[in-house]
Amino acid sequence: MPKPSAAPAAASAPVPGAVPAAAAPATAPATGRRRHPLRFIAGFGISGMLGLVVLLFWMLAASLGPLLLDPALQSGGGSDVFAPISAAHWLGTDYLGRDMLVRVIDGARYTVGVALLATLLASGTGTTLALFAAAVGGRLDAVLSRLLDTFTAIPSKMFALILVAGFGSSVTMLVVAAAIIYVPGAYRIARSLAVNINALDYVTVARTRGEGTGYIMLREILPNILGPMLSDLGLRFVYVVLLLASLSFLGLGIQPPAADWGSLVRENIGALPDGGASVIVPALAIASLTISVNLVIDNLPGRAARERGGR
């Protein structure tokens, strides 16, 4: 009697790693979920959304405000000096009779624009140096860290005063001075994060398969420190705003006829005994900008989700 063939049994035996035909989905599921922009914005919460609205308002005022201003209001137009808030002048007038609403909006492009440029330059330079030091390591890391530590030993305002007094108070010099002052802080935070990532197994595997330093920096380390560095970027922006406002209040910042919010406070200091709006409004503008940035940072959706997960 012939033996039964073993071919059907072999054909029905499961192959390791294979997916049964009945269980295989018709289409592969998406590996990542796209988050709707409105849902992302709603993740900020009430205080975070309030800060986001104020921050976007000042960003728009800095970028579009000067294009919409009436030049006649900049020259004074025969208005009273330190005039109170009225229908003609919503925020009063300054020491030359110029409309303060126009002056504050025009000053936003210097306060916001110069601070944002200096912050991006400082954080970008510090993060790049930190990634390079962490990826290379050894003596280069030690020398670069000690070199930047010497800058942190110098008080920031004193260092800024020396640079501005020695090289002038142009916009370019203010950006460079603020960037130099805050590069070491960005470097230290980025390096502390990058060194921990650099010691992980997948970075070692990337080096083993022959990846270069640039690949390690940009593809392995940077994506894993990007979130904390964006939070640090916001905080550093606040520091730069306060530094530039302090320099302008001392007369070493933006020079007339241009003015940022710090110089507006200095110019209209004569209205302080009477509580004039011309000296209070630019101070409130600085406060609203810094508080709004902090509210946005404190209510980032990813950060809130991590805190809820930790609890």
Sine and cosine of phi, psi and omega as CSV:
sin_phi,cos_phi,sin_psi,cos_psi,sin_omega,cos_omega
0.00,0.00,0.79,-0.62,-0.06,-1.00
-0.93,0.35,0.57,-0.82,0.04,-1.00
-0.96,0.28,0.58,-0.81,0.04,-1.00
-0.91,0.41,0.57,-0.82,-0.02,-1.00
-0.95,0.32,0.61,-0.80,0.01,-1.00
-1.00,-0.02,0.02,1.00,-0.06,-1.00
-0.89,0.45,-0.69,0.73,0.01,-1.00
-0.88,0.47,-0.64,0.77,0.00,-1.00
-0.90,0.43,-0.65,0.76,0.00,-1.00
-0.92,0.40,-0.58,0.81,-0.01,-1.00
-0.94,0.35,-0.51,0.86,-0.03,-1.00
-1.00,0.04,-0.12,0.99,0.00,-1.00
-0.93,0.36,0.70,-0.72,-0.02,-1.00
-0.94,0.35,0.64,-0.76,0.06,-1.00
-1.00,-0.09,0.76,-0.64,-0.01,-1.00
-0.84,0.54,0.73,-0.69,0.05,-1.00
1.00,0.06,-0.14,0.99,-0.04,-1.00
-1.00,0.05,0.51,-0.86,0.02,-1.00
-0.98,-0.20,0.80,-0.61,0.03,-1.00
-0.83,0.56,0.56,-0.83,-0.07,-1.00
-0.89,0.46,-0.59,0.81,-0.03,-1.00
-0.94,0.33,-0.50,0.87,-0.06,-1.00
-1.00,0.01,-0.21,0.98,-0.05,-1.00
-0.95,0.32,0.77,-0.64,0.01,-1.00
-0.95,0.31,0.44,-0.90,-0.01,-1.00
-0.91,0.41,-0.61,0.79,0.03,-1.00
-0.76,-0.65,0.55,-0.83,0.00,-1.00
-0.94,0.34,0.69,-0.73,0.01,-1.00
-0.93,0.37,0.44,-0.90,0.03,-1.00
-0.94,0.35,0.67,-0.74,-0.03,-1.00
-0.99,0.17,-0.39,0.92,0.00,-1.00
-0.75,-0.67,0.49,-0.87,-0.01,-1.00
-0.97,-0.23,0.73,-0.68,0.06,-1.00
-1.00,0.06,0.78,-0.63,-0.04,-1.00
-1.00,-0.07,0.74,-0.67,-0.02,-1.00
-0.92,0.39,0.66,-0.75,-0.04,-1.00
-0.86,0.51,-0.62,0.78,0.00,-1.00
-0.91,0.40,-0.60,0.80,0.04,-1.00
-0.92,0.38,-0.58,0.81,0.05,-1.00
-0.91,0.41,-0.68,0.74,0.01,-1.00
-0.92,0.39,-0.62,0.79,0.02,-1.00
-0.90,0.43,-0.38,0.92,0.03,-1.00
-0.93,0.37,-0.21,0.98,0.02,-1.00
-0.95,0.30,-0.38,0.92,-0.08,-1.00
0.99,0.14,0.02,-1.00,-0.07,-1.00
-0.93,0.38,-0.76,0.65,-0.02,-1.00
-0.92,0.39,-0.62,0.79,0.03,-1.00
-0.91,0.41,-0.64,0.77,0.04,-1.00
-0.93,0.38,-0.59,0.81,0.07,-1.00
-0.88,0.47,-0.71,0.70,0.05,-1.00
-0.90,0.44,-0.60,0.80,0.01,-1.00
-0.92,0.40,-0.63,0.77,0.02,-1.00
-0.90,0.43,-0.72,0.70,0.01,-1.00
-0.90,0.44,-0.67,0.74,0.00,-1.00
-0.90,0.44,-0.69,0.72,0.03,-1.00
-0.91,0.42,-0.57,0.82,0.04,-1.00
-0.88,0.48,-0.72,0.70,-0.01,-1.00
-0.95,0.33,-0.52,0.85,0.08,-1.00
-0.91,0.42,-0.69,0.72,0.04,-1.00
-0.92,0.38,-0.60,0.80,0.04,-1.00
-0.90,0.44,-0.61,0.79,0.00,-1.00
-0.95,0.33,-0.56,0.83,-0.08,-1.00
-1.00,-0.01,-0.63,0.78,-0.09,-1.00
-0.94,-0.35,-0.35,0.94,-0.08,-1.00
-0.84,0.55,-0.77,0.64,-0.02,-1.00
-0.86,0.50,-0.42,0.91,0.01,-1.00
-0.97,0.25,-0.35,0.94,-0.08,-1.00
-0.97,-0.25,0.04,1.00,-0.09,-1.00
-0.99,0.13,0.50,-0.87,0.07,-1.00
-1.00,0.07,0.89,-0.45,-0.02,-1.00
-0.87,0.50,-0.45,0.89,-0.01,-1.00
-0.90,0.43,-0.53,0.85,0.01,-1.00
-0.96,0.29,-0.35,0.94,0.02,-1.00
-0.96,0.27,-0.45,0.89,-0.08,-1.00
-1.00,0.00,-0.07,1.00,0.03,-1.00
0.95,-0.30,-0.82,0.58,0.08,-1.00
0.92,0.39,0.45,0.89,0.05,-1.00
0.97,0.24,0.24,0.97,0.01,-1.00
-0.97,0.23,0.35,-0.94,0.02,-1.00
-0.92,0.38,0.49,-0.87,0.05,-1.00
-0.97,0.23,0.70,-0.71,0.00,-1.00
0.81,0.59,0.67,0.75,0.02,-1.00
-0.93,0.37,0.56,-0.83,0.00,-1.00
-0.96,0.29,0.09,-1.00,0.03,-1.00
-0.91,0.42,0.75,-0.67,-0.03,-1.00
-0.49,-0.87,0.01,-1.00,0.03,-1.00
-0.92,0.39,-0.53,0.85,0.01,-1.00
-0.97,0.24,-0.57,0.82,-0.02,-1.00
-0.75,-0.66,0.98,-0.18,-0.13,-0.99
-0.89,0.45,-0.49,0.87,0.02,-1.00
-0.88,-0.48,0.35,0.94,0.00,-1.00
0.98,0.19,-0.21,-0.98,0.01,-1.00
-0.81,-0.59,0.26,-0.97,-0.04,-1.00
-0.99,-0.10,-0.30,-0.95,-0.10,-0.99
-0.95,0.30,-0.18,0.98,0.09,-1.00
-0.92,-0.38,0.15,0.99,0.00,-1.00
0.99,0.14,0.25,0.97,0.02,-1.00
-1.00,0.08,0.52,-0.85,-0.04,-1.00
-0.92,0.40,0.81,-0.59,-0.08,-1.00
-0.96,0.29,-0.50,0.87,0.06,-1.00
-0.88,0.47,-0.68,0.74,0.04,-1.00
-0.91,0.42,-0.67,0.75,-0.03,-1.00
-0.91,0.41,-0.63,0.78,0.00,-1.00
-0.93,0.36,-0.68,0.73,0.02,-1.00
-0.92,0.40,-0.64,0.77,0.04,-1.00
-0.92,0.39,-0.57,0.82,0.02,-1.00
-0.96,0.29,-0.28,0.96,0.00,-1.00
-0.91,0.42,-0.53,0.85,-0.02,-1.00
-0.92,0.38,-0.46,0.89,0.07,-1.00
-0.99,0.12,-0.73,0.69,-0.01,-1.00
-0.90,0.43,-0.77,0.63,-0.04,-1.00
-0.97,0.23,-0.72,0.69,-0.09,-1.00
-0.91,0.40,-0.76,0.65,-0.01,-1.00
-0.91,0.42,-0.67,0.74,0.00,-1.00
-0.91,0.42,-0.65,0.76,0.00,-1.00
-0.91,0.41,-0.67,0.74,0.01,-1.00
-0.90,0.44,-0.70,0.71,0.01,-1.00
-0.91,0.42,-0.60,0.80,0.00,-1.00
-0.92,0.39,-0.70,0.71,0.03,-1.00
-0.89,0.47,-0.63,0.78,0.01,-1.00
-0.92,0.38,-0.68,0.73,-0.01,-1.00
-0.92,0.39,-0.75,0.66,-0.03,-1.00
-0.93,0.37,-0.62,0.78,0.03,-1.00
-0.90,0.43,-0.70,0.72,0.01,-1.00
-0.92,0.40,-0.72,0.69,-0.01,-1.00
-0.89,0.45,-0.66,0.75,0.01,-1.00
-0.92,0.39,-0.66,0.75,0.02,-1.00
-0.89,0.46,-0.71,0.70,0.03,-1.00
-0.90,0.44,-0.62,0.79,0.00,-1.00
-0.92,0.39,-0.67,0.74,0.04,-1.00
-0.89,0.47,-0.67,0.74,0.00,-1.00
-0.92,0.40,-0.68,0.74,0.00,-1.00
-0.91,0.41,-0.65,0.76,-0.01,-1.00
-0.94,0.34,-0.60,0.80,-0.03,-1.00
-0.96,0.29,-0.60,0.80,-0.01,-1.00
-0.99,0.11,-0.74,0.67,0.02,-1.00
0.94,0.35,-0.26,-0.97,0.08,-1.00
0.92,0.38,-0.60,-0.80,-0.09,-1.00
-0.92,0.39,-0.57,0.82,0.01,-1.00
-0.88,0.48,-0.68,0.73,0.04,-1.00
-0.88,0.48,-0.70,0.71,-0.03,-1.00
-0.92,0.40,-0.70,0.71,-0.03,-1.00
-0.92,0.40,-0.70,0.72,-0.02,-1.00
-0.91,0.41,-0.63,0.78,0.00,-1.00
-0.92,0.39,-0.69,0.72,0.01,-1.00
-0.92,0.39,-0.57,0.82,0.01,-1.00
-0.91,0.42,-0.70,0.72,0.01,-1.00
-0.96,0.27,-0.41,0.91,0.07,-1.00
-0.91,0.42,-0.48,0.88,0.01,-1.00
-0.91,0.41,-0.52,0.86,0.01,-1.00
-0.95,0.30,-0.56,0.83,0.01,-1.00
-0.94,0.34,-0.34,0.94,0.03,-1.00
-0.97,0.26,-0.27,0.96,-0.01,-1.00
-1.00,-0.06,0.78,-0.62,0.05,-1.00
-0.83,0.55,0.69,-0.72,-0.14,-0.99
-0.89,0.46,-0.72,0.70,-0.04,-1.00
-0.92,0.39,-0.60,0.80,0.04,-1.00
-0.91,0.42,-0.67,0.74,0.02,-1.00
-0.90,0.44,-0.65,0.76,0.03,-1.00
-0.91,0.42,-0.65,0.76,0.03,-1.00
-0.88,0.47,-0.64,0.77,0.01,-1.00
-0.91,0.42,-0.71,0.71,-0.03,-1.00
-0.91,0.42,-0.71,0.70,-0.06,-1.00
-0.94,0.34,-0.64,0.77,0.02,-1.00
-0.92,0.39,-0.52,0.85,-0.04,-1.00
-0.99,0.11,-0.56,0.83,-0.11,-0.99
-0.90,-0.44,0.07,1.00,0.00,-1.00
1.00,-0.07,0.25,-0.97,-0.09,-1.00
-0.93,-0.38,0.72,0.70,0.09,-1.00
-0.96,0.26,0.24,-0.97,0.01,-1.00
-0.88,0.47,-0.65,0.76,0.01,-1.00
-0.89,0.47,-0.68,0.73,-0.01,-1.00
-0.92,0.39,-0.59,0.81,0.04,-1.00
-0.91,0.42,-0.66,0.76,0.03,-1.00
-0.90,0.44,-0.73,0.69,-0.03,-1.00
-0.90,0.43,-0.69,0.73,-0.02,-1.00
-0.89,0.46,-0.73,0.69,0.01,-1.00
-0.90,0.43,-0.61,0.79,0.01,-1.00
-0.91,0.42,-0.70,0.72,0.00,-1.00
-0.88,0.47,-0.63,0.78,-0.06,-1.00
-0.91,0.41,-0.62,0.78,-0.13,-0.99
-0.98,-0.22,0.03,1.00,0.13,-0.99
-0.88,0.48,-0.72,0.69,-0.02,-1.00
-0.86,0.51,-0.63,0.78,0.01,-1.00
-0.91,0.42,-0.69,0.72,0.05,-1.00
-0.90,0.43,-0.59,0.81,0.01,-1.00
-0.90,0.43,-0.70,0.71,-0.06,-1.00
-0.90,0.43,-0.67,0.75,0.00,-1.00
-0.93,0.37,-0.71,0.71,-0.01,-1.00
-0.91,0.42,-0.62,0.79,-0.01,-1.00
-0.92,0.39,-0.66,0.75,0.01,-1.00
-0.88,0.48,-0.56,0.83,0.06,-1.00
-0.98,0.22,-0.67,0.74,-0.08,-1.00
-0.93,0.38,-0.58,0.81,0.00,-1.00
-0.89,0.45,-0.64,0.77,0.02,-1.00
-0.92,0.40,-0.66,0.76,0.04,-1.00
-0.92,0.39,-0.62,0.79,-0.04,-1.00
-0.89,0.45,-0.41,0.91,-0.02,-1.00
-1.00,0.05,-0.04,1.00,-0.05,-1.00
-0.98,0.21,0.29,-0.96,-0.13,-0.99
-0.91,0.42,-0.65,0.76,-0.10,-0.99
-0.93,0.37,-0.44,0.90,0.11,-0.99
-0.95,0.32,-0.63,0.77,0.07,-1.00
-0.89,0.46,-0.64,0.77,0.04,-1.00
-0.90,0.44,-0.65,0.76,0.02,-1.00
-0.89,0.46,-0.63,0.78,0.05,-1.00
-0.93,0.38,-0.60,0.80,-0.03,-1.00
-0.91,0.42,-0.58,0.82,0.00,-1.00
-1.00,0.09,0.11,0.99,0.17,-0.98
1.00,-0.08,0.31,0.95,0.01,-1.00
-0.95,0.31,0.56,-0.83,-0.03,-1.00
-0.99,0.13,0.04,-1.00,-0.02,-1.00
-0.90,0.44,-0.66,0.75,0.01,-1.00
-0.88,0.48,-0.64,0.77,0.03,-1.00
-0.90,0.43,-0.69,0.72,0.00,-1.00
-0.88,0.48,-0.67,0.75,-0.03,-1.00
-0.91,0.41,-0.76,0.65,-0.19,-0.98
-1.00,0.02,-0.49,0.87,-0.10,-1.00
-0.96,-0.27,-0.43,0.90,-0.06,-1.00
-0.96,-0.27,-0.66,0.76,-0.10,-1.00
-1.00,-0.09,-0.76,0.65,-0.11,-0.99
-0.83,0.55,-0.73,0.68,-0.01,-1.00
-0.87,0.49,-0.42,0.91,-0.05,-1.00
-1.00,0.02,-0.14,0.99,0.06,-1.00
-0.88,-0.47,0.09,1.00,-0.11,-0.99
-0.91,0.41,-0.66,0.75,-0.01,-1.00
-0.88,0.48,-0.81,0.58,0.05,-1.00
-0.87,0.49,-0.56,0.83,-0.01,-1.00
-0.95,0.32,-0.51,0.86,0.09,-1.00
-0.93,0.38,-0.61,0.79,0.09,-1.00
-0.90,0.44,-0.66,0.75,0.05,-1.00
-0.91,0.41,-0.54,0.84,0.05,-1.00
-0.87,0.49,-0.68,0.74,0.02,-1.00
-0.91,0.42,-0.69,0.72,0.03,-1.00
-0.91,0.42,-0.63,0.78,0.00,-1.00
-0.93,0.38,-0.53,0.85,0.09,-1.00
-0.88,0.48,-0.66,0.75,0.04,-1.00
-0.89,0.46,-0.70,0.72,0.01,-1.00
-0.87,0.49,-0.66,0.75,-0.02,-1.00
-0.93,0.38,-0.64,0.77,0.04,-1.00
-0.85,0.52,-0.72,0.69,-0.02,-1.00
-0.93,0.38,-0.60,0.80,0.03,-1.00
-0.90,0.43,-0.74,0.67,-0.01,-1.00
-0.92,0.40,-0.59,0.81,0.06,-1.00
-0.91,0.42,-0.61,0.79,0.04,-1.00
-0.91,0.42,-0.68,0.73,0.03,-1.00
-0.90,0.44,-0.66,0.75,0.01,-1.00
-0.92,0.39,-0.60,0.80,0.03,-1.00
-0.91,0.42,-0.51,0.86,0.04,-1.00
-0.99,0.10,-0.03,1.00,0.01,-1.00
1.00,0.04,0.18,0.98,-0.03,-1.00
-0.92,-0.38,0.20,0.98,0.00,-1.00
-0.98,-0.18,-0.74,-0.67,0.03,-1.00
-0.90,0.44,0.75,-0.66,-0.09,-1.00
-0.99,-0.15,0.50,-0.87,0.04,-1.00
-0.86,0.50,0.48,-0.87,0.12,0.99
-0.98,0.18,-0.18,0.98,0.09,-1.00
-0.95,0.32,0.36,-0.93,-0.02,-1.00
-0.39,-0.92,0.67,-0.74,0.20,-0.98
-0.97,-0.23,-0.10,-1.00,-0.10,-1.00
-0.93,0.37,-0.54,0.84,0.04,-1.00
-0.91,0.42,-0.67,0.75,0.02,-1.00
-0.95,0.32,-0.47,0.88,0.08,-1.00
-0.91,0.42,-0.61,0.79,0.07,-1.00
-0.90,0.43,-0.68,0.73,-0.02,-1.00
-0.91,0.41,-0.67,0.74,-0.05,-1.00
-0.91,0.42,-0.56,0.83,-0.11,-0.99
-0.96,-0.27,0.41,0.91,-0.02,-1.00
-0.90,0.44,-0.35,0.94,0.03,-1.00
-0.92,0.40,-0.33,0.94,0.02,-1.00
-1.00,0.06,-0.03,1.00,-0.06,-1.00
-0.91,0.42,-0.66,0.75,0.01,-1.00
-0.85,0.52,-0.53,0.85,-0.01,-1.00
-1.00,-0.08,0.04,1.00,-0.03,-1.00
0.91,0.41,0.62,0.79,-0.05,-1.00
-0.92,0.39,0.53,-0.85,-0.01,-1.00
-0.92,0.40,-0.42,0.91,-0.08,-1.00
-0.92,0.40,-0.41,0.91,0.05,-1.00
-0.98,-0.18,-0.42,0.91,-0.03,-1.00
-0.99,0.14,-0.62,0.79,-0.09,-1.00
-0.89,0.46,-0.76,0.65,0.02,-1.00
-0.90,0.43,-0.52,0.85,0.07,-1.00
-0.92,0.40,-0.65,0.76,0.06,-1.00
-0.92,0.40,-0.54,0.84,0.04,-1.00
-0.90,0.43,-0.68,0.73,0.06,-1.00
-0.88,0.47,-0.70,0.71,-0.01,-1.00
-0.90,0.44,-0.68,0.73,-0.02,-1.00
-0.91,0.41,-0.60,0.80,0.01,-1.00
-0.92,0.39,-0.74,0.68,-0.03,-1.00
-0.93,0.38,-0.63,0.77,0.02,-1.00
-0.92,0.39,-0.64,0.76,-0.01,-1.00
-0.90,0.43,-0.64,0.77,0.04,-1.00
-0.89,0.45,-0.68,0.73,0.03,-1.00
-0.90,0.43,-0.61,0.79,0.04,-1.00
-0.90,0.43,-0.65,0.76,0.02,-1.00
-0.91,0.42,-0.68,0.73,-0.02,-1.00
-0.91,0.42,-0.68,0.74,-0.04,-1.00
-0.94,0.35,-0.33,0.94,-0.07,-1.00
-0.88,-0.48,0.43,0.90,0.09,-1.00
-0.85,0.52,0.71,-0.71,-0.07,-1.00
-0.84,0.54,-0.67,0.75,0.00,-1.00
-0.91,0.42,-0.64,0.77,0.00,-1.00
-0.92,0.38,-0.67,0.74,0.02,-1.00
-0.89,0.45,-0.61,0.79,0.00,-1.00
-0.92,0.39,-0.62,0.78,0.04,-1.00
-0.91,0.42,-0.63,0.78,0.02,-1.00
-0.92,0.39,-0.63,0.77,0.03,-1.00
-0.91,0.40,-0.59,0.81,0.04,-1.00
-0.92,0.38,-0.56,0.83,0.01,-1.00
-0.94,0.33,-0.52,0.86,0.03,-1.00
-0.98,0.19,0.00,0.00,0.00,0.00
